[in-house]
Amino acid sequence: MRRSKTLRWQENRTFSCVHQPPVAEIAAAGSYNRGRWAEEILHTRGPITLELGCGGAETTLALARRDPTRGFVGVDIKGHRFWHAAKTVEVEGLGNVAFLRARIEYIDHYFGPGEVGDIWLTFSDPQPKNTKGTKRLTSPIFLRRYARMQVPKARVHIKTDSDDLFALAQKEPPEAGYEITRIVADIHAPLPTNFPADLAEILSVKTRYERKWLARGKRIHYVQLMRSPVNDQ
Ligand SMILES: C[S@@+](CC[C@H](N)C(=O)[O-])C[C@H]1O[C@@H](n2cnc3c(N)ncnc32)[C@H](O)[C@@H]1O
């Protein structure tokens, strides 16, 4: 039987991998675990990989299982969406994964400069009416926030079914100091023979929303960005 949202929220409170600091307090002025994720919380080395708007966090789980020495955090404002992934983390004992209930608008209250490596944006809401980009997780406003946390040359991986978001992701990033390093119009069509095998493997992981859009005959697009190689953010 499908668990209700309330039961998922209740069970999330019992999971040590789930972090749910009061959103309003953090937004007002606070910070949470800033600078502590890799060594103190996850007992890993190097910068943390984030999946923002992770939902079921399928990509986070696949990445974390592949590299237990690195830390991974799935972030979403809707805790019930990552409940199943969090339960999987508890059952499998994946110590290198955490889930954070947070508004991505305030993401730099949770992660400090140079604390983050790659960022995955999987099927972010395209927000077509939000022309200023204050709600679209791929907009220059958000990219500038990510750049403050990311190490030089870290990547932002954008997976989307939306033709509008795909077009914007090829146009806007240079404004925020990101270089576009890879564009794939249809990741489920045969990839070029020289395409990196590890990236192809992760891109082949289908998220919940991806399965939904594929069932409706949509193509899945991918854009990869690279943060500026210098610390000028
Ligand atoms: C379309 S769903 C995609 C979920 C998942 N990545 C997938 O591919 O199945 C977008 C997710 O982003 C989350 N989200 C959107 N805007 C957010 C924000 N500003 N802060 C935190 N989470 C956000 C939503 O709660 C939702 O779970």
PDBQT file of the ligand as one rigid body, heavy atoms in Angstrom, charges set to zero:
ROOT
HETATM    1  C1  LIG A 301       9.689  17.995 -11.533  1.00  0.00    +0.000 C 
HETATM    2  S1  LIG A 301      10.257  17.436  -9.995  1.00  0.00    +0.000 S 
HETATM    3  C2  LIG A 301      11.691  16.453 -10.430  1.00  0.00    +0.000 C 
HETATM    4  C3  LIG A 301      12.040  15.473  -9.349  1.00  0.00    +0.000 C 
HETATM    5  C4  LIG A 301      13.200  14.499  -9.681  1.00  0.00    +0.000 C 
HETATM    6  N1  LIG A 301      14.447  15.213  -9.861  1.00  0.00    +0.000 N 
HETATM    7  C5  LIG A 301      12.895  13.656 -10.883  1.00  0.00    +0.000 C 
HETATM    8  O1  LIG A 301      13.545  13.854 -11.942  1.00  0.00    +0.000 OA
HETATM    9  O2  LIG A 301      12.027  12.767 -10.786  1.00  0.00    +0.000 OA
HETATM   10  C6  LIG A 301      11.014  18.911  -9.344  1.00  0.00    +0.000 C 
HETATM   11  C7  LIG A 301      11.407  18.789  -7.872  1.00  0.00    +0.000 C 
HETATM   12  O3  LIG A 301      12.087  19.980  -7.491  1.00  0.00    +0.000 OA
HETATM   13  C8  LIG A 301      11.637  20.397  -6.205  1.00  0.00    +0.000 C 
HETATM   14  N2  LIG A 301      11.840  21.867  -6.151  1.00  0.00    +0.000 N 
HETATM   15  C9  LIG A 301      11.426  22.759  -7.080  1.00  0.00    +0.000 A 
HETATM   16  N3  LIG A 301      11.793  24.021  -6.726  1.00  0.00    +0.000 NA
HETATM   17  C10 LIG A 301      12.457  23.900  -5.538  1.00  0.00    +0.000 A 
HETATM   18  C11 LIG A 301      13.084  24.848  -4.651  1.00  0.00    +0.000 A 
HETATM   19  N4  LIG A 301      13.089  26.141  -4.938  1.00  0.00    +0.000 N 
HETATM   20  N5  LIG A 301      13.671  24.378  -3.531  1.00  0.00    +0.000 NA
HETATM   21  C12 LIG A 301      13.646  23.044  -3.239  1.00  0.00    +0.000 A 
HETATM   22  N6  LIG A 301      13.064  22.108  -4.036  1.00  0.00    +0.000 NA
HETATM   23  C13 LIG A 301      12.484  22.523  -5.169  1.00  0.00    +0.000 A 
HETATM   24  C14 LIG A 301      10.186  19.961  -6.139  1.00  0.00    +0.000 C 
HETATM   25  O4  LIG A 301       9.738  19.802  -4.811  1.00  0.00    +0.000 OA
HETATM   26  C15 LIG A 301      10.236  18.654  -6.933  1.00  0.00    +0.000 C 
HETATM   27  O5  LIG A 301      10.430  17.525  -6.091  1.00  0.00    +0.000 OA
ENDROOT
TORSDOF 0
